[in-house]
Each structure stands twice: as C-alpha cells, then as structure tokens.
C-alpha cells in the first residue's frame, strides 16, 4: 500500500502550494464501510503547543484524497499512515519539499495530531 500512497503524495507535492504555507498535515478520515482517506493540507500556522494549527488551511487535496479499503481499527490505520509519512520524509521523491516546512503532522481530523517532523 505504501507504493500507492507514495505515488499519490508525489503528485500532491508537485501541486502549487501557496507561499504562505508554513506547515503540512495529513488528515485521516474514516469514510465508513472500511473505507479510509488521507488528504494533505498546507497551513499558514504551526504551533506544537496548539494542535488547532492544522485548521488554518491555505491548501488541501480534499477533492483528490488518497483512498483505500481495509477492514481494521482506526489505531492500525493511524500506525500505517504515520509509518508511510515517516518513510516518505526519510527518502521520498519530494521529501526535501516536505521538509522545507516548519512542521509536518499526521492525525485523524477529530483527534490529536502526531508531529512527524520539525524543522531545526
């Protein structure tokens, strides 16, 4: 599944993200009937002490999310997606593009965000 996610993320990071963006977040959704989705959002604010930073979107792939069907619990989906994001940040085609932002997070839209990367 990572290869499909990687291809989707390659395309997403090739889109024109506004220059006002300072952080990226991977929003995870449960769409029902064992369907899951991830969208990439770019935000004009990043604050590790205020998890609402990911609500300040200036860009989103909402119309073209990464979607798949898998019969499992949300905790497994969170583990999988954070693993995919970590692997991409470590060596994906556009990892340098993703790491130019102040921070990268990942989490369910109605839950906490796991910070995956902070620029030093």
N, C-alpha and C positions, 0 to 999 in steps of 0.2 A: 504493500500500500504506500510505502514511503515514496517510491518512484513516481507514482501518480501525484502525490502531494507536491513533490519536488517540481514536477513539470508545471503544475498549477501555480506554484509560488514563483517560479522563474518568470512566467507570464505576468503575474501580478506586479512583481518588482520592476518590470520593464514599462509599466504604465507611467503616465506623468503624475507624480505625486507632488502636490503643492510645496513650494519652498518654505512655507510657514510651518510645515510639519517638523516636529522635534522628536517624535516617538512613534513606534509601531505597536499594535496589539493584534493578537489573533483571537477573535471572538468565536467561541464554540457554541453551537446551538444543537438542541435535540429537537428534531422535526417530527417525531412520532413514528410508529411502526418500524422501529430500529433504524431509522434514517438519522444521520448526523451531518452537520455542516460546519465549515470554518470559513470565516471571512477575515480579510486583512483590513485593518483600519489604520490610518495615519492621524495623529493628533497633534494639536499645536501647543500641548502642555504635557509635561512629565514630572511626576512627583511621587517618589516611593512611599511617602507618608500619607498620600491621599489617593486611594485607589480609583477615585472618580475621574482621574485624568483621562482615562480611555473613553470617556463620554464626550470629550471635546474634539470631535472628528472633523477633519478637513478633507478626508478621502476615505472611500470604502469600496470594497469589491462586492458589495451586497447583492448586486444583480448577477454576479458570477462567482458564487462561493464554491469552495471545494466540498463535494458531497459524496457520501458513501453509505452503504447499508451494512450494519453489523449488530448482531444480537448480543449485547453486552451491557454492563452497567456504566454509568457516567464516569466513575472513578477510573475505569480502564481506558475510556476514551480520553480523559484528561492525561493519563500517563502516556498514551500513544502520541497524542498531538504535541505534548511538551517534548517528547523524545524526538519527534520529527523536526520540530523547530530547532532544538539544540543541535541536531545533526546538520541541519541546513546552515545554521550560523557558524558551525565549525568548518564547513567546506563546500557549501552550495555555490552554484554558478554566480549568484549575485549576493553572496554573503557579505562582501565588502559594502555593498549598497545598504543592506540591512543594518550593519554595524556602524554606519555613519551617524545614525540617530542616537540621541541621548540614552534611550532605553527601548527595550523590546519586552513586551509582556504577552501572556497567554492565559486564557481562562474562559469559563462559561459566562455568558452575558449577565446572568443573575447571581454570579458568585465572585469569589476573590480572584485576583489576578496573580499569577506566579511570574515574578520578574525573571526573565530568561537572560537578559544582557543589560549591563550598564556601561556606558562609555566612560573610560577613565580620563 
